Amino acid sequence: MEGEVTLDRVIAFLRVYLTFACCWPLPPHATKFQRLGRLAFQCFCVANSVLVASFAVWTLYENSNDVFLVMKLGCQFSAMVQVPLQLILFSMQNKRLRYIVLEMEDYYQHAQKYEKEIFQKYIDNCKPFYGSILGWLAMTGISVIMTPVVSSQPFPCEVQYPFDVQYQPLKSIIYAHHMLIAYQSVIQVSANTFPALLLWFIAARFEILSVRFRTMTNMKELLKYTREHSLLLGYAREVTHAIRYVALLCVTFSTGAVIFGYLTFMSRQPWSVKWTFLMIAFCGFVELYMYAWPADNIISTSTDIASAVYESLWYNDDVTMQKVLVQIILRSQNPVIVSVPGALPHLSMNYYASYISTVFSYMAFVRIMMGDEE
């Protein structure tokens, strides 16, 4: 249908929208000039964020006794540091992500009608949430950039400098620099839609494979789908290995943004300041949810293969087919998960719920320590 948001259109949109995040891999036929240009652009982005973060550290050191400044700058610092680290992580996984993206595009291009209908179902379910989040992130970035207009601080970030910044054109240059880092932070958080897209793609493929297992009728189809299952598990393993450290980074720095943003909102600050940090804290909450939702769905769809095999007409098959089916059921008992051993338990909605509970406990503890509890 004309105007419908399909998977290929989502891919095309994210490839352009996330250009500044440098997360989408270059195509295999990229020229040497394009690769060098991409590397130079990544170095510029890293240097830009590290420069602001360095002055933020200096500001925290010089004003460690100013609790409100520490809270506000701590919230912004969480977003600043995420920028270079996430750029580096995506760069390290460039070859793996290139293979993953090419496989995704090729599979969708040759997908049958009923397969595209399943993909479309997932897109229609996710479109309102992820579209709203991208809009909210854009508004948050604009709110941060416009903070000096409604408050007494000279720049969007409450960073101080060891030299006079009140003279032109230095003041305008620094303001533009802060606008750029705000945009970088928004885009890097938005870049989490890319791993989320990969996870949803895997979930849809497991659902497609479940449909095939339920409707298979002979040994030839069984062997074909068994091989597809093995290849899909390998593909899913590549995806989880490519994004797991990005997910861990998301958990780490979204926690800081949520805690410091909430504490700033609860402090005695003007509403023009509190509103911005409330928006940042909300972004921290939904940033992890962008992972947890599809990761939880993959756990369900990958284990559903066993149910699909059991619901097939296995009792009409010979012993050889039944033995193959048993092996598939056993292999499906281990779900596909996103985790980092020793650092990040498997991502799921249960983990997200425990994450929220833990973060609120930290908030309450810090508020008590600050004497804000009545």
N, C-alpha and C positions, 0 to 999 in steps of 0.2 A: 504494500500500500504506500502510495506517495506521501512523504512527510512522516512516516513511521520511524521511530528510533530503533534501528536494527543494530546488531553487533558490529558490523563493519563501519557503521556511522559512529558508534561509540569509540571504536578504535581510532578512527580518523580524528575525532574531536580531541581525545586525550593526547594523541601524538602531538597535536599543535598546542593545546592548552598547557601541557606540561613541558614545553620546550625549555623554559628557564630552569626547571627542576633537573634537567639532564638525566632523567631516569629511563626514558624510552631509548632503547638501543638503536644505533645506526644500522641501516640495512647492510647486508653482506657486500653489496656492490659500491659502498661508499668509497669515494676517492681519498687519496692520501691528504689532499687539502682539506676535505671535510673532516677527516679524523683529527688532523692537527688543529683545525678550527674548534672542534668540539673540546679537545683537551685544553686549549687556551681559554675557552669560555668557562670550563669547569674550574680552572685555576683562578680565574678572575672572581668567580662566585665564592670560592672558598676563601680567598684573600679578603674579599669585601666583608664577609661575615666575621672572619677571625679578627679583623681590625676593630670592628665595633665591639665584639666580645672582649677584646683586650682592654679597651677603655672602660667597659662595664666592670671588669674585675678590679681595675684601679679605683673606680668609683666606690665599689663595695668595700674595698680596703680602707679608703679614706673616710667613709661614712658608716662604718660598722655599728656605730651607736645609734644611728637613725633607723629605728625599726620600720617605719612606714616606707622609707626609701628602699630599704633592703627587701621588703616584701614586693614592692612594685618592680624593682629592677630584677629581683629573682625570678619573677614571672616572665619578664621579657627575655632574660638571659637564657631561660629554658628553651625558648623558641630560637634564639640566636645560635646556640650551640648545636641544635639539631640540624641546622642548615649544612654546615661543612661535613658533619659526620654522615649524614644521609647521602650527600653527594658522593662521598668516598665509598660508601657501601654499595651504592648502585653502580659505581664505576668498576668496583671489584667483580661484580656479577654480570658485567656487560656481555661476555660471550654466552653465558648460560641464558640470560634474558633474551638474547637475539634468537637462540634456538627455540625458546619457549614461545616467543611472539610469532615467529615464522610458522611454527607448528599450529598455533591457534588460528592464524589467518588462513593457512592451507586447509585445515579441517573444516572451517566454516564455509570456505569457498566451494568445497565439494560435498557439503552436507545435503542430505535429502530433505524433503519438505517437512516431514514429521519431526526431524531433528531441529530444523530451524524454528519450528513452532515451540519446541521445548526451550530453546535459547531465548525466543521472544517472550515466553512466559517469565523467565528469570529477569529479563531486562525491564519488562513492565512492572514487576514487583519491586525492583531496586531503584528505578528511575526517580520516583518522588523523593526517596530518602537522600540519595547521593546528589541529586540536583539541588535539594534544599541545603545540604551541607556546603556545597560549593558556593552557593549564594551567601550563606551565613559567613563563611570564611572571607569572602570578598568584602562584606560589610564590616567585619572585624578589622581587616587591614585598613579600610578607609577610616574607621573610627580611631585607630591608632595614629594614622597620619594626620588627622584633623585635631588631635588632642591639644596642640599648642594654640589653636584658635579659641578654645573654650577654657583654657587654663593658663597659669602663669609660667609653666615650663617652656623653655625656648625651642626644644626639639621634641619629636615624637617619642624617642627613648630618653629616659632620665639618666643619660650618660653625661658625666662631667669630664672636662679636659684640663690638662695641666698648662693650658695657655689660653689667652684671651680669644673668645670666639664671637665677640659682639660686632666685629667689623666686617664689612662687605669687601670682596665677595665670599670670604671664608664662611660666614654664617649661612649663606645660601647653599654653598657647596656641602656643608655638613648636613643641612636640612635635606638636600637631595639624597645624600648618602643614607640618611635614616629612612627616607621613603623607599629607597631601594632595598634595604635590609628588611623592612616591613613586607614588601612585596615578595622577597625571597622566602620569608618565613611562611607566608600564606601559601605560596606555590609548593613549598616542601611538604606542608601538611596536606595540601590537595593531592600531592603525589601518592598518598596512600590509597587513592582510588585505583591506581595501577595494579598493585598487588591484590587488592580486593577483586578487581576484574579477573585476574588470573585464577583466583580461588573460585569465583562463581563459575568460570568456564569449566574448571575441573568438576565441580558439583553437577553441572548440566551434562557433562559427558558421562559421569557415573549413572545419572538418571536415564540417559539414552541407552546405555549398556544394559541397565536393568530391564528396560522395555524389550530389548532384543533377547535376553535370556528367557523372559517369560513367554515369548512367542516362538522360540526355536522349535524345529520339528525333526531335525535329523542330525547325524553325527558330523556331517560336513559343517553345518552351521555352528555346532557346539565347539568344534576345534577352532573355527574362525573367531568366535566370540571369546574363547579362552585366551587366544593370542592377543586379542584387542585388550582384554582385561590386564594381561601382563604388561603390555606396552603402556596402558593408561596408568598403572601403578608406578611404572618407571618415570613417566612424564610428571605425575603428581609429586614424586620424590624430588625431581629437578626443581619444580616450582617452590616446594616448601624449603628446600635448601637455599634457593635464591632469595627468598623474602624473610626468612626467620630472624636474621639479625636486624633487619629493618623494623620488623615487628617488635623486637626487644628494645630497640632504640625508641620506638613509639611509646612503649609502656613506661620506660624510664623518664623521658622528658615530658610526657603528658602528665605524669604524676606531679612533677614540679610546677608545671603551669597551672594545674587544677588547684593545688594547695595554696600557692602564693596568690593566685588570682582570687580565690575565695576569701582568703584572709584580708586582702586589700579591699574587697567588696564589703566585708564586715567591719572594716575600720571606719574611723570618723573622717571621711574624705568627701569632697563634693560629688554629687551624683554624676557630673560630667566625667569624673575620673573613675568612679565605681562602676559605671555602666560598661566602660571599655574593658575593664578587667573581668567583669562578669562574662562578657562575650568570649574572652580568651579562655577562661576556665571552662566554659561550655564546650569550646573547641577541643580542649584537652580530653573531655569525657567522650565526645563522639569520635575522636581520632582513633581510639582503641576499638570502639564499636564497629568501625569500618572493617576491621580485621575479624573481630570475634563473631560477627553474624555469618559471613561466608565460611569461616573456619568451622563453626558449629554445624553448618549445613553439610560440609564435606564429610564430617564424621558420620552423619546420618546416611547420606547417599552412598558412601563407600561401603558401609556395612549392609546397606539394603540389597547389595548384590547377592548376599547369601539368601535373603528372603525371596528374591526374584528367582534364583535357581531352584529353591525348594518349591515354589509355586508353579514351576514348569511341569510338563508331563513326564517327569523322570521315571515314574513307576511303569511307563510303557516302554522304556528303553532297555537295552541289554546291559549286562553287567559292566562292560567296558565303559559305556557312557556314564553309568552311575558312579563308577570310581572317579572319573574325571570331574563329575559334579561335586563329589565329596571334597576333592582337592580345592575346588573353587570356593566352596563354603568355608573350609578351614582357612584359606588364604584371606577371606573377607572378614574373618573374626578380628583382625588387626586393622583398625580404622586408619585412614590417612589423617595425620595431625600436623600442626605447626607448633614446633617447640624447639627450645635450646636447652640441651641437657645441663642441669645444674643452675640454670638461670631463669628459664621461662617454661613453666608447665604447659601442657597442650592448651592452645587457645580454644575457647568455647564460650558459650553464654554463661555457663556455670563459673568459669574463671572470671569473666567480666563482672558478674555479680559479686564475687569475692573481692575483686579489685575495687569496686565502688565502696564496698563495706570497709575495706582497709583504708582507703583514702579518707573517708569520712571520720574514721577513728583517728587518723593522723591530724585531721583538721581540728577535731575536738581537743586533742591533746595539746596542740600548739596554742590554741585559744586559751586553754586553762593556764598554760605556762606564761602567756602574755597578760593574764589577768583580765581577759575580755569576758569571761563568764560571770554572770551576775549571781 
